[in-house]
Amino acid sequence: MGPVPHPPHHIVFGPGIVDRLGGLVAELGVERAFVVTDPGIVAAGHWARAEEALRAADIEVRRFDAVRENPTSLDVDRCVEALGSWDASCLIGLGGGSSIDVAKGCAFLQAGGGSMADYRGNGKARGNLLPIVAVPTTAGTGTEMQSFALIGEEETHRKMACGDAQALPALAVLDPSLTVTQPRFVTACTGFDALGHAVETAVTRERNATSAHFSSLAFKILVEHLPRVLDDPGDVDARGQMMIGAAWAGYAIEHSMLGAAHSMANPLTSQFGVVHGQAVGMSLLPVVRYNASDPEASRLYAELARGAALAASESTDAEAVAALVARLEELLGVAGFGLSLAAHGVPPSAAEVLAPEAAEQWTAQFNPRAVSAEGFVELFREACSGGDGVDP
């Protein structure tokens, strides 16, 4: 698959590279590794491969394997309790974004005590965080490239973004062979999460030259290879490209931010149980249409479409945005999501209940076009009905 150019932290990539995890971690000076994972990763055999590699490098290993999907502060508290007073040299997040984010959360609390709510925001770490190693088994969140952890409040499940430069993983190990065991639905959800990152980071108010480069690169990779992995789950080359695309989209988040589609996704998950990546994907269409009425956002979407060869270089911005929307619609069909959230148990009447929570999400403020609570009502109605657009 060839070398991968990378931002300024250590990334290794390749099928089977997890079998070298011990040596890679030992290069960081690690002698004792605390692995944070979930029961599914243990059952799939990925934990056993990681453990064998670590022990072969004479690294002492302990694990916490009870991370839940969409983790809350309770998951982090349980992880810290499992770590106890053991003198770990590093924390390894092995799994999807949930496990890696809980490892980051554990690092915050192990160093500074308190609760996750104390670290909401950026730059609030206390003391020196243990080094974090990220070994993703999905191609979705891109958290392996970010200094933030997304942890839900236990009572409300509202997301807390907790960030600090120390929480950026010292090492990211990208092994596409770890993603082959994913069910098709999980592949679709994580793929659309990554795709949503690429689309939203391209237009946010915080975008810059660095994020723009990685947004475009990620989108081009993801839009090409998502259909391939859905058609052939054993296509390791396509799986690898999805991991790279997800990583670059994650790095774009680090230098930009997310927008209204992610603001909509969080209440869809907390209130109706829609899986995060599916919620992001099905929120993208109304948000893109809404934002595209802004000339600058339309121009940026058009550049994204042209860069991925979805539209000709000489196309107008309107034509290119239409091509982008058409491709997203096509991919939602290929993923099996369709265009209407009502088909997944979210009726249009829920819009008024979902909108206030969406408007309170941290990411809403970065959307290129301001969205009020009333605006979110209309966006949710469109997403639920599968309509063609909202009034500008």
C-alpha positions, 0 to 999 in steps of 0.5 A: 500500500506504500508509505503514508505521509503523516502529521507530526506524531507517530503513525504506522500503517499496514495489514498485520502491523498490530503484530508488531505492537510490542516493539512499537510500544517498547520504542516509547520506553514503555514497560507496563501497558494498560489496554482499554478495550471492549468485549467485542474486541476480545471476542473477535480475537484482536485483544489476544493478538495485541497481548501476544505482541506486547508480551513478546516484547517483555511488556507487562500487560493489564486490561480493562475490557468493559467499554460500552458503545457511546461511553459516558463518564461512568465508563471512564470512572470504571476504567480508572478504578480498574487501573487503580494504583498500578504503575502503568507506563502508557494507556492503549486504546484498542477498539473503536472510538469509544475505547480510545476515548475512554483511554484518553479520559482515563489519562485525564483522571489518572493524572488530575483526579476529579471527574470528566466534567472538570475537563470539558473544553480544551487545555484543562489537563492537570499534571502529566498525562500517561502516553496514549497509544491508539489502535483503532479497529474501525475506520470512522472516528479518527480519534487516533489523530485528535487531542480530544475525547468525546465522553457522554454525561452519564445522566443525559448522555450529552457529549462532553468534548474534553481536550488537551495537547497531551491527549493526542496519541503518541502512537497510532497503529493503523492495521486494516486487518483489524476491520475485516471482522466488522459487520456490514452495518458497522462498516457503513456507520463508521464509514459515514462518520468519517465521511461526515467529518470530511464534509463538515470540516471542509466548511466550518468557521474554524477551517484553515489551510491545513484542515482544508487539505486533509478534508479534501484528501479524506473525502476523495479517499472515502467517497471512492472506497466506502462502496468497495468495502460495503460490496466486498468486506474482505477487500483489505486494500479498500479497508486500508484506504478507509482507515487512512481516509478516516485518519485524515478526516480526524486530523482535519477535525483537529484543525477545524471543527464539526458542524450542524450534522454532528449537532443533530446526530447526538440527540438522535443517538441519545433520544432514539438510539440511532447509531452515531455514524448513521445519524451523521450520514442521514443528517448530512443531506439537509445540512449541506442543502441548508449551508449551500445557500451561503455562497462561500459554503457553496464554493467550498462544497463545490471544491470538495466535489470537484476534488473528488471528480464528482463534478467537472472542473468547469462546472458551476458551484451549483452544479458541483453541489448538486453532484455532491448531494447526489453522491451522498444520496447514492451512498446512503442507499448503498449503505442501506440507510435510505433518506428518511429517518422516519423509516428508522423510528424517528417521526417528523413530530420528534423534530421539536423535541430533538431541536433544542438539544441539537442547538445546545451542542458544541459543534453547532456554533462552528457551522458555516451558517448559523442555525437556531433551534427553530432552524434545527426543527426544519432540518430534522423535519427534512431528515425525517421525511427525506425531503428535498430541502428547507427554506433558506 
